[in-house]
Amino acid sequence: MDVKRIALITALLAALAACSDNSQQQAKEAADKTAEAAKKAADATRAAAAKVKEAGSQAAEATADAVDKAKAAASDAAEATKETAQAVGTAASEGAKEVSAEVKETAKEVKDAATDGDKKDGDH
């Protein structure tokens, strides 16, 4: 082989070695970037999961509060209904007593009028 060929082959091998080193460096950089991106994605996922967990906890608390308030409102409504029913019953009872007294009074007046009418008829 002549010197030119040896020099050319040596230069070619050196260029291939440089390309190989360069490719390895680029591959390492790409792998490092991919690892960093994966770490950031994992961190973001953990943060999102924590926020979702917190939101779920807050929603559960709000639901429990709403249920408690609904129970209290239902209890208050039941108590108010009971009190209203008692008031209506009392008013109806008192009204019935008043009507009964008025009927008795009217009956007495009718009886008295009839008695007076009989007395007047007897006087004639």
VEXSE-295943 format. One record per atom (N, C-alpha, C): x, y, z; residue in one letter. Coordinates in steps of 0.1 Angstrom, whole numbers, padded with zeros to 4 digits, always signed. Each point is the difference from the previous one (the first is absolute). Example, Ala and Ser with C-alpha at 12.3 -4.5 7.8 and 13.67 -1.06 7.14 Angstrom:
+0132-0057+0078A -0009+0012+0000A +0009+0012+0000A -0004+0011-0007S +0009+0011+0000S -0008+0011+0008S 
This chain:
+0009-0012+0000M -0009+0012+0000M +0009+0012+0000M -0005+0009-0006D +0009+0012-0001D -0004+0010+0011D +0008+0009+0002V -0001+0010+0011V -0013+0008-0001V -0004+0003-0012K -0012+0007-0002K -0012-0008+0005K +0000-0012-0003R -0012-0008+0004R +0001-0002+0015R +0011-0002+0006I +0001-0002+0015I -0005+0013+0006I +0004+0011-0005A -0003+0013+0006A -0015+0002-0001A -0006-0004-0012L -0014+0002-0003L -0008-0009+0009L +0004-0013+0002I -0007-0009+0009I +0001+0004+0014I +0012+0006+0004T +0001+0004+0014T -0009+0012+0002T -0001+0009-0010A -0008+0012+0002A -0015-0004+0000A -0003-0010-0008L -0014-0005+0000L -0003-0007+0013L +0009-0008+0006L -0003-0006+0013L -0001+0010+0011L +0009+0011-0001A -0001+0010+0010A -0013+0008-0001A -0005+0002-0012A -0013+0007-0002A -0011-0009+0005A +0001-0013-0003L -0011-0009+0006L +0000+0000+0015L +0012+0000+0006A +0001+0000+0014A -0005+0013+0006A +0003+0011-0007A -0006+0013+0005A -0015+0000-0002A -0005-0005-0011C -0014-0001-0001C -0007-0009+0010C +0007-0011+0003S -0005-0009+0010S -0001+0007+0014S +0011+0007+0003D +0000+0007+0013D -0010+0011+0000D -0002+0007-0011N -0009+0011-0001N -0014-0006+0001N -0003-0011-0006S -0013-0006+0001S -0003-0005+0014S +0010-0005+0006Q -0002-0005+0014Q -0003+0012+0009Q +0007+0011-0002Q -0002+0012+0008Q -0015+0005-0003Q -0004+0000-0012Q -0013+0005-0004Q -0011-0009+0007Q +0003-0013-0001A -0010-0010+0006A -0001+0002+0015A +0012+0002+0006K +0000+0003+0015K -0008+0012+0003K +0002+0011-0007E -0007+0012+0002E -0015-0002-0002E -0004-0007-0010A -0014-0003-0003A -0006-0008+0012A +0008-0010+0005A -0005-0008+0011A -0001+0008+0013A +0009+0009+0002D -0001+0009+0012D -0012+0009-0001D -0002+0006-0012K -0012+0008-0002K -0013-0008+0002K +0000-0012-0005T -0012-0008+0002T -0002-0004+0015T +0010-0003+0007A -0001-0003+0014A -0005+0013+0008A +0005+0011-0004E -0004+0013+0007E -0015+0002-0003E -0004-0002-0012A -0014+0002-0004A -0009-0010+0007A +0005-0012+0002A -0008-0010+0007A -0001+0003+0015A +0011+0006+0006K +0000+0004+0014K -0010+0011+0001K +0000+0010-0009K -0009+0011+0001K -0015-0005-0001K -0002-0009-0009A -0014-0005-0002A -0004-0008+0013A +0009-0007+0006A -0004-0008+0012A -0003+0010+0011A +0008+0011+0001D -0002+0010+0011D -0014+0007-0003D -0003+0003-0012A -0012+0006-0003A -0012-0009+0003A +0002-0013-0003T -0011-0010+0003T -0002-0001+0015T +0011+0000+0007R -0002-0001+0015R -0007+0013+0005R +0004+0011-0005A -0007+0013+0005A -0014+0000-0004A -0004-0005-0012A -0014+0000-0005A -0007-0010+0009A +0006-0012+0003A -0007-0010+0009A -0003+0006+0013A +0010+0008+0006A -0002+0006+0013A -0012+0010-0001A -0001+0008-0011K -0010+0009-0001K -0014-0007-0001K +0000-0010-0008V -0012-0008-0002V -0005-0006+0014V +0010-0005+0007K -0003-0006+0014K -0006+0011+0009K +0006+0012+0000E -0005+0011+0008E -0014+0004-0004E -0002+0001-0014A -0013+0004-0005A -0010-0010+0004A +0003-0013+0000G -0009-0010+0004G -0003+0001+0015G +0010+0003+0008S -0002+0001+0014S -0010+0012+0003S +0003+0011-0007Q -0009+0012+0002Q -0014-0003-0005Q -0001-0007-0011A -0014-0003-0005A -0007-0009+0010A +0007-0010+0006A -0006-0009+0010A -0004+0008+0012A +0008+0010+0005E -0004+0008+0011E -0012+0009-0003E +0000+0006-0012A -0011+0008-0004A -0013-0008-0001A +0001-0013-0005T -0012-0008-0001T -0005-0004+0014T +0010-0003+0009A -0004-0003+0014A -0007+0012+0006A +0005+0012-0002D -0006+0012+0005D -0014+0002-0005D -0001-0002-0013A -0013+0002-0007A -0010-0010+0006A +0004-0013+0002V -0009-0010+0006V -0004+0004+0014V +0010+0005+0008D -0004+0004+0013D -0010+0012+0000D +0003+0009-0009K -0010+0012-0001K -0013-0005-0005K -0001-0009-0009A -0013-0005-0005A -0007-0007+0011A +0007-0008+0008K -0006-0007+0012K -0006+0010+0010K +0008+0010+0003A -0004+0011+0009A -0012+0007-0005A +0000+0003-0013A -0012+0007-0006A -0012-0009+0000A +0002-0013-0003A -0012-0009+0001A -0005-0001+0014A +0009-0001+0009S -0004+0000+0014S -0008+0012+0004S +0005+0012-0004D -0006+0013+0003D -0014+0000-0007D -0001-0005-0012A -0013+0000-0007A -0009-0009+0007A +0004-0011+0004A -0009-0010+0007A -0005+0006+0013A +0009+0007+0007E -0004+0007+0013E -0010+0011-0003E +0003+0008-0010A -0010+0010-0004A -0013-0005-0004A +0000-0011-0007T -0013-0007-0005T -0007-0005+0013T +0007-0006+0009K -0007-0005+0012K -0006+0012+0008K +0008+0011+0001E -0005+0011+0008E -0012+0006-0008E +0000+0001-0013T -0011+0005-0007T -0012-0008+0001T +0002-0014+0000A -0012-0009+0001A -0006+0002+0014A +0009+0001+0010Q -0006+0002+0014Q -0007+0013+0001Q +0005+0011-0007A -0007+0013+0000A -0013-0001-0007A +0000-0007-0011V -0013-0002-0008V -0010-0008+0009V +0005-0010+0006G -0009-0008+0008G -0006+0008+0012G +0009+0008+0006T -0005+0008+0011T -0010+0010-0005T +0003+0007-0011A -0009+0010-0006A -0013-0007-0003A +0000-0012-0006A -0012-0007-0004A -0008-0003+0012A +0007-0005+0010S -0007-0003+0013S -0007+0012+0006S +0008+0011+0001E -0006+0012+0005E -0011+0006-0008E +0001-0002-0014G -0010+0005-0009G -0013-0009+0002G +0002-0013+0002A -0011-0009+0002A -0007+0004+0013A +0007+0003+0011K -0006+0004+0012K -0008+0013-0001K +0006+0009-0008E -0007+0013-0002E -0013-0002-0008E +0001-0009-0010V -0012-0003-0008V -0011-0007+0009V +0005-0009+0008S -0009-0007+0009S -0007+0009+0010S +0008+0010+0005A -0006+0009+0009A -0010+0009-0007A +0003+0004-0012E -0009+0008-0008E -0013-0007-0004E +0002-0013-0003V -0012-0008-0003V -0009-0002+0013V +0007-0002+0011K -0008-0001+0013K -0007+0014+0002K +0007+0011-0002E -0006+0013+0003E -0012+0002-0010E +0002-0004-0012T -0011+0002-0010T -0012-0009+0003T +0003-0012+0004A -0011-0009+0004A -0007+0005+0012A +0007+0006+0010K -0007+0006+0012K -0009+0012-0005K +0006+0008-0009E -0008+0012-0005E -0012-0005-0007E +0001-0011-0008V -0012-0005-0007V -0010-0005+0010V +0005-0007+0010K -0009-0006+0010K -0007+0011+0008K +0008+0011+0003D -0006+0011+0008D -0010+0007-0009D +0003+0002-0013A -0009+0006-0009A -0013-0008-0001A +0002-0013-0001A -0012-0009-0001A -0008+0001+0013A +0006+0000+0011T -0007+0001+0013T -0007+0013+0001T +0007+0011-0004D -0007+0013+0000D -0012+0001-0010D +0002-0007-0011G -0011+0000-0010G -0012-0008+0006G +0003-0011+0007D -0011-0007+0006D -0007+0008+0011D +0007+0007+0007K -0006+0009+0011K -0008+0011-0007K +0004+0005-0011K -0007+0011-0006K -0013-0006-0007K +0001-0012-0005D -0012-0007-0006D -0010-0003+0011D +0005-0004+0011G -0009-0004+0011G -0007+0013+0006G +0006+0011-0001D -0006+0012+0005D -0011+0005-0009D -0001-0004-0011H -0010+0005-0010H -0012-0008+0001H 
